[in-house]
């Protein structure tokens, strides 16, 4: 792995930033919702393997430039037989309306309706184009890659929940999925979902997950790190093979660093993803526990291949105004994976079109 090989050549203090810059899990639509009375809702998830060009074309018409301009506002895009999405521009927002054909009544009804700001939709669209291009380019030259995913998450109390997700695997195969849920309603009280039917504003954010392999030796090296100047080593560093994602680290004090991620678009525009401070104290505890689990697994596998149990450690840190970063390390049958989970600040989406960060 080019990223790992390059990092192993860096000075010891540089490893601190690698440990401090990993990520978050995208919450599932199916998570339990708070309930005080009997309630019900509908949910549907579909996934399609698609080539990059087709993903870009569909996202452009639903959350990208074409959708924001109104060029496709009257078009119901067929996602599956009897399942459609229509993008409706409204002021500075894009409303995503999901409709379903009922087989029994032959009528079409709205399953969910949520809104995102046109700016956030455009950012997601630009990130997807960059990630697809990066994955295809790297695989064409190196014949390898690493998994990644990008998701646009939107929720409205009156309209439901929607996640639009694009994923890539290690061989540059891509999927586009739609996770759709109607609003939660008291028993037998179904009403037509609408994005702005509640007093509370809707919310939306983008999440990013990228993966890298690692080893016990690399994490052993990490355990020797203590705070220090990072110099220019992590200034605008492209995280190969996910070269569209760049990392910058700034030392705030001898115990805290600020970890910052930008996305670089296909036309070299720099777009902010997430930033958060992290302490070397908690980072050291995370590294220590991770190393214990790694060594334990390797010992078990050496004694009896396949005998070890899967595990995961995480280091979460956030800034309410700038986003979330989580470091997730997973071990399975003696192989180790590091994931950077990032989340943009959550926007409050209002009907008048002025989105603000929560």
URNORSUL-V61511 format. One line per field, one symbol per residue. phi: phi as a letter, one per 40 degrees, with the letter a starting at -180 (. if undefined). burial: 1 if it has 24 or more other C-alpha atoms within 12 Angstrom, else 0. Layout:
# URNORSUL-V61511
phi=???
burial=???
This chain:
# URNORSUL-V61511
phi=.ccccccccccdcccdcdccbbabccccdcddbcbbbcaaabaabbabcacdcccccccccbbccccccgcbcccccccadgbbbbcbcafcbbcbbbbbccccbgbbbccaabbbcdcccccddcccdccccccccccccbfaaacaabbbbbabccbhbabbbbbbbcbgcbbbbbbbbcccbddfbcbccacbcbccccbaabbbbbbacaaccccccccccbcaccfccbbfcccdccccbbbbbbccacbbbbbbbbbbccbgccbcbaaacaccccdccccccccccccdcccccccadgccccaabbbbaabdcbhbbbcbbbbafgbbbbbcbbbcdcccbbccgccbcc
burial=1011001000011111111111111100100000000000111111000001001101111111111111011001101000111111110111111111000000001111111111111111111111111111011000011111111111111111111111111101111111111111100000011111000011111111111111110111111111101100110011111111111111100001111111111000001111111111011101110110111111000000000000111111111001111111111111111111111111111110101100
